[in-house]
C-alpha cells in the first residue's frame, strides 16, 4: 500500500516536472518565468517554426531540391602553332575570305579566354 502511494507520488512529480519544463523558460539574465500562457506561447512558436521548416519547406515544397543554372568554362593551355587549309572538297569560298581559312594559327588565335562575368577559378 505504501509502495503504491509512493509510486503514484513519483508519477505525479514526474508529470508536474514535465509540465513545468514545458511552460517555463529562462531569459539571458537567468530569470525563470512561471507564466503558463507565456510558456505555451513560446513553445507553440518554436513548434510552428519547426513544422514550417520540416513539413512545408523540406517535404511539401522540397526546398532542398532547388537547382541553380550552372555556369562554367574550360580554358586550355596550348603550345605551338597549326596550319589550316580548305582542300579540294569544300564549299566555294569567296577569294577575299580564303585567306581567313588558309593560314597559320598561333596560340593567341585559337585560344579564347573565358567570357564570363563574375566567375572564379577553382
ZIVEN-V401266 format. One record per run of one state. SS is the DSSP state (~ for helix, > for strand, _ for the rest). FROM is the first residue (numbers start at 1). LEN is the number of residues. Records with the same first field share a line. If there is no record, write none. Layout:
SS: FROM-LEN ; FROM-LEN
//
This chain:
_: 1-1 ; 24-1 ; 27-5 ; 34-2 ; 61-2 ; 66-16 ; 85-10 ; 102-1 ; 106-1 ; 111-12
~: 2-22 ; 36-25 ; 63-3 ; 95-7 ; 107-4
>: 25-2 ; 32-2 ; 82-3 ; 103-3
//
